[in-house]
Amino acid sequence: MAKILVVEDEQMLAKIIGMKLEEEHYEVVHAYDGQQAYDALAVENNFDLVLLDVLLPRMSGFDVLEKLRTEQKVVPKVIVFSNFAQQADVERAHVLGAVDYIVKAAFSPAEILTKIKSILDAPSADPAKPAADAYANFQSMEEVAPMAEVLRPGQPNNNP
């Protein structure tokens, strides 16, 4: 059974994703801020995959990856999971070793699960090669409603 660290400070979203993963028999551990994520990865680190938010209390997801990298810690497969859709953030995630970048509002929990399964089932990629373009799956920010609807049903999507 694969073990996944879900690093997300929005507890409702973390719970939804965790339940979806557990339904598929993954072992799920939660961290709700960057320091908890760092501690789990620096000490325990028996994870097969990390779903890592960028904007977190105490330490950003990028800071977690940079610190682990600086300390030459072994880092499992990482999917950066963020509300930010800027190309610079996608590129930074890949430079820091992320295998993929998910814009939260562009994916439903079921789609996130599918992506996690495909990454866990895929052979390890060459870290020197850039990952696929994170923007390839959607044409515009108009297509990012599914996760926003899960998080804030009936409320407008606040993405630009």
C-alpha positions in Angstrom: 0.0 0.0 0.0 1.4 3.4 -1.0 1.8 6.0 1.7 0.9 9.6 0.7 1.6 12.8 2.7 -1.1 15.4 2.0 0.2 18.8 2.9 -2.8 21.2 2.8 -3.8 23.9 5.3 -7.4 24.0 4.2 -8.6 21.2 6.4 -11.9 20.6 4.5 -10.0 20.1 1.3 -7.4 18.0 3.0 -10.1 15.8 4.4 -11.9 15.4 1.0 -8.6 14.4 -0.7 -7.6 12.1 2.2 -11.0 10.3 2.1 -10.7 9.8 -1.7 -7.2 8.4 -1.3 -8.2 6.1 1.6 -11.2 4.8 -0.4 -8.5 3.6 -2.9 -6.6 1.9 0.0 -3.7 4.4 0.2 -2.3 5.2 3.6 -2.7 8.9 4.2 -0.8 11.2 6.5 -1.7 14.9 6.8 0.4 17.9 7.5 -1.3 21.3 7.9 1.6 23.6 7.6 5.1 23.7 6.0 6.9 22.9 9.2 4.9 19.8 9.8 5.6 18.7 6.2 9.3 19.4 6.6 9.5 17.5 9.9 7.6 14.5 8.3 9.9 14.4 5.3 13.2 15.2 7.1 12.7 12.5 9.8 10.1 9.9 8.8 10.2 10.1 5.0 8.8 6.7 4.1 6.3 8.3 1.8 5.7 7.2 -1.8 4.3 10.6 -2.8 3.7 14.0 -1.4 0.8 16.3 -2.5 2.2 19.6 -1.4 0.4 23.0 -1.2 2.5 26.1 -1.9 0.9 28.7 0.3 1.2 27.3 3.9 1.6 28.7 7.4 5.0 28.7 8.9 6.9 27.6 5.8 5.8 27.6 2.1 5.8 24.4 0.1 8.7 25.8 -2.0 10.6 26.5 1.2 10.1 22.9 2.3 11.5 21.6 -1.0 14.4 24.0 -1.0 15.4 23.1 2.6 15.2 19.4 2.0 17.2 19.8 -1.2 19.8 22.0 0.6 20.1 19.3 3.3 20.4 16.6 0.6 17.5 14.7 2.0 15.8 12.0 -0.2 12.5 13.4 -1.4 9.7 11.1 -2.7 7.7 12.0 -5.8 6.1 15.4 -5.2 3.0 16.9 -6.8 2.8 20.6 -6.1 -0.8 21.6 -5.5 -1.6 25.2 -5.6 -4.0 28.0 -6.3 -1.3 29.8 -8.2 -1.3 29.3 -11.9 1.7 31.4 -12.9 4.2 29.8 -15.2 7.1 30.9 -12.9 5.6 28.8 -10.1 5.2 25.8 -12.3 8.8 26.1 -13.4 10.1 26.6 -9.8 8.2 23.5 -8.7 9.9 21.5 -11.5 13.3 22.9 -10.7 12.8 21.8 -7.1 12.1 18.3 -8.2 8.3 18.1 -8.4 7.0 15.6 -10.9 3.8 17.5 -11.5 2.0 20.7 -10.7 -1.8 20.8 -10.1 -3.8 24.0 -10.1 -6.3 23.3 -7.3 -9.3 24.8 -9.0 -8.6 23.0 -12.3 -9.1 19.5 -10.9 -11.8 17.7 -9.0 -10.8 15.3 -6.2 -11.5 12.4 -8.5 -9.2 13.9 -11.1 -6.5 14.4 -8.5 -6.8 10.8 -7.5 -6.4 9.7 -11.2 -3.3 11.9 -11.5 -1.8 10.4 -8.3 -2.5 6.9 -9.5 -0.8 7.6 -12.8 2.2 9.1 -11.1 2.6 6.3 -8.6 2.2 3.7 -11.4 4.6 5.4 -13.7 8.3 4.4 -13.7 10.6 6.9 -12.1 11.4 9.7 -14.5 14.8 11.2 -15.2 14.9 14.2 -12.8 17.0 16.1 -15.4 14.1 16.1 -17.9 11.4 18.7 -17.4 7.9 17.3 -16.7 5.0 17.8 -19.0 3.5 21.2 -19.2 1.1 21.7 -16.3 -1.1 23.9 -18.5 -1.7 21.4 -21.2 -5.0 20.1 -19.8 -6.9 23.4 -19.9 -7.4 26.3 -22.3 -8.2 29.1 -19.9 -8.9 29.9 -16.3 -12.6 29.6 -17.2 -12.2 25.9 -17.0 -11.1 25.9 -13.3 -14.5 25.6 -11.7 -14.6 22.0 -10.5 -12.5 22.3 -7.3 -13.8 25.8 -6.5 -17.3 24.3 -6.6 -16.2 21.6 -4.1 -14.6 24.2 -1.8 -17.2 26.9 -2.0 -20.5 25.4 -3.5 -22.7 28.0 -5.0 -20.1 30.8 -4.6 -18.4 32.5 -7.5 -15.0 31.3 -8.5 -12.5 34.0 -7.4 -9.8 33.0 -9.8 -8.8 35.8 -12.2 
